[in-house]
Amino acid sequence: MEMRQIRGLEIARQKQVKPTENGWFVKSQSGAGSYRVDELFNCNCPDSQKRQATCKHAFAVRYFLQVEKETATGVQVEKVRITYKQAWKAYDAAQTQEIKLFDELLKDLVQGIDEPAQAFGRPRLSLRETAFCSIQKVYSQLSCRRAVSLFGNAVERQQITHKPHFSATSRLLNRPEITPILHELIRVTAAPLIGVETDFAVDSSGFRTTCFGAYAEQKYALNRDHKFIKAHAIVGVKTNIITGVEVLEGNSADCPQLPVLVEKTANGGFTVKELSADKAYNSADNYNAVAAIGGQAYIPFKENATGQSHGLKYRLWRKAFHYFQLNSQEFYEHYHKRSNIETTFGAVKKKFGDTLKSKNPKAQENELLCKLIAYNITVLIHEMHELGIKPDFSSQSPAGVANVA
């Protein structure tokens, strides 16, 4: 055994390893404080950062988990899967009933959309029913033509009155005026969990489109890459419900979106006590935006940060910097709730795909919003079984825009 392994075993025997929700804190042997080891056994101590190798703190966690055991022939390494508690009864019930409950909740959800007035001309398709079919089609991941059978089933179950043409969903997603309605539906689907969520996390993730770059890329034999768009989202860390989203082009900056997302969450009725985000969101404006609604931001600082910026604007930012430097263990216990938004994006992409079928940029944005609405409904289905909530979308303000034509 090398010296770091021996010291790691000693730390584990002295029970100096403290498990948390997102990793472990290992007490320093050379002084006060602790170091954080994540689930991949990466440590933030100077030794690990400099050598980019396993340090004594990571070895201590391995011994704590019995990943490495002493044997007569030396140290035997065993891979132990790290698991988390799961309410399996609720999970099984939600999964087995999801498709049935999804259509029922979706039917109730679209009832809040205002139907546009029509004084003359041929009768239009119902906006509510077309929105129902569009979100159902995105949920199913079927093509427009193959999804028509789903629309027929919805007619039989009296969830809609008319089976639309297969192109109706595409035409709807291409309409710019539908975008604010879809944003409102995200707010309405999150509202049943207002009493549950008080801590939130912000991040972004890209979704690939089926479109390529400009003509010149093909003409001059340049690398042809798929275009992608980015979803900037804020989620509650207990249920992973999405409370606000901004869909922008693929190279859009993360930092300026945080105040917008925080405002959407607060306007949706949520009380924001804590908000976690990664270093890309660290700015005085973002700390001030969270404080303005009564919350506390936990955004780590970059290595070159000095906390020397002056002015009233930077007062909270400087205070957060000193707290980060002096209480890193407590800070990271709050900050690592941020990993829940990575779980959220992973669930969206695994369940509904990470590729958008639409060609038009506006249709791509609306299709992505439909994915997120569908995801929120599946979260509600799970919480119906785990928390016993009963979503009532009719209690929310109207989800429609009256002047949609």
Buried (B, 14 or more C-beta within 10 A) or exposed (E): EEEBBEBBBBBBEEEBBBEEEBBBBBBBEEEEEBBBBBEEBBBBBEBBEEEEEBBBBBBBBBBBBEBBEEEEEEBEEEEEEEEEEEEEEBEEBBEEBBEEBBBBBBBBBBBBBBEBEEEEEEEEBBBBBBBBBBBBBBBBBBEBEEBBEBBEBBBEEEBBEBBBEBEBBBBBBBBEEBBEBBBBBBBBBBBBBBEBBBBBBBBBBBBBBEBEEEEEEEEEEEEEEBBBBBBBBBBBBBBBBBBBBBBBEBEBEBBBBBBBBBBBBBEBEBEBBBBBBBEBBBBBEBBBBBBEBEBBBBBBBEEEBEBEEEEEEBBBBBEBBEBBEEEBBBBBBBBBBBBBBBEBBEBBBEEBBBEBBBEEBBBBBBBBBBBBBBBBBBBBBBBBBBBEBEBEBEEBEEBBBEEBE
